[in-house]
Amino acid sequence: MKWGIVLSNRLPEEIRVFDTTLRDGEQTPGVSLTPENKLRIAKRLDELGVDVIEAGFAAVSEGEMKAVKLIAKQGLNAEICSAARGTIGDIDAVAESGADSIHLIIPTSDLHLEYKLKKTRVEILKITKNCVKHAKNQGLIVELSAEDATRANLNFLKKFFVTGISAGADRVVACDTVGVLTPEKSYALFSELRSSLDVPVVSVHCHNDFGMAVANSIAALRAGANQFHATINGLGERAGNASLEEIVISLKSLYKLDLAIKTELLYSTSQLVSRLTGIYVQPNKAIVGENAFTHESGIHTQGLLANPLTYEPISPELVGGTRRISPGKHSGTHGIRDSLEKMGLKPTEEQLKEVFLKVKSVGDKGKIVMDADLLAIAESVMGLSKAKPIQLQEITVVSGDKVTPTASVRLRLNGKEVLGAAVGVGPVDAAINAVKKAILEVEPILLEQYNVKAITGGTDAMVEVVVRMRKGDRTATAMGVRVDIVMASLDAVLGAMNVLTTDYNNKSQ
Ligand code: MN
């Protein structure tokens, strides 16, 4: 068989990864990236090892054109692509942008033809032929997408692709634009396309309206499709696109197929995309969610500490994540002992039991037990009265509409006075930056997560700030609760930093 796998119910040997975080992902409601932030994400995607980066939609705005141009001229390893509608103007915009390839999107379902384009099937075929030819004449690699392919007439869909391929299209994509495929239908559709089309690349493009985008993508690959479109964190319109990290890790772990993706960069890539787009990753998200490798239950942690495979299908290191055992009412003594030992504390059986009961009673009151709380409980139970390694002496924050938010802090760090001053985007950012400045040279601690919420309503509400910080392979969580958001933030940051710098093994402190 010319293209390798046909109807063989197994995966092609080579699967291309087409990332559309910066195009379909950016169409997520509320997301709009600047060209500079798009470039940061593109560089990271390139490092990750994707084959194609769809950088944007050159024709839709000046900013998009600027972003595609900026990314195209970097000389990245990945092929840089821009989306386009089936118009000469859109195609010329892609050619102008300097992108290597064009993702030409043309509707194919009668619903779209009738209500969106007001064109007949015959007219669409003519447009397709002309557009593909025009794009080829501009020297572009042509990736031809059938929009709403999964609701199109199958014979027409094949005719559409054959027309495009005859005109020079290099790859074809069947889009499940509204996410209505099932794995069975996906398998049948892509088997049919693969066996009837003479083209090097048949790609799948799935949306997650029924939560099946990843399963549908994998079903298509097993039917012989050899490229998938996906986004980091599954970003995209409505319920989003197929999630890149989920497909890559599923192929690797469940189907034993390694793609040329540096999986250990997936977690940090997810975090970068989340930060720059402002779209949080749900904690229970597969592969990159905060809870994917966090355990609280006592029954689980006991097994987990003996052998992580007991309750983890993959190791966190595979995606660059970290295993965390969080204290709480479901905790068992094993998990708590392990956490305390990481802080250098060696409680007796009796002390451990008391710490354990106190943690449970805090948890039973509906409160989250932070690592900082666990340390405080253990210190009081064990009668340790060690001074906190980091103590706040004074803080000044200046903020307003005609001043750059600036903060200065004076801290005691292991008995020595340290100073730090920094600016930020706002008073909280400035204050945390100042603390980091003061401490970073001595203690390389990173702020991994910062969440804030008002507990009560009103402008005088209590705010609760929860942070997670990292030092090497250790992480610590802490909370600050105050009416002043700057002070609540500092309490939380310093609380977590204190857990990470507290080491009862180190007698010199
Ligand atoms: Mn799409």
Boltz pocket constraint, residues with backbone or C-beta under 6 A from the ligand:
constraints:
  - pocket:
      binder: B
      contacts: [[A, 24], [A, 175], [A, 177], [A, 205], [A, 207]]
      max_distance: 6.0
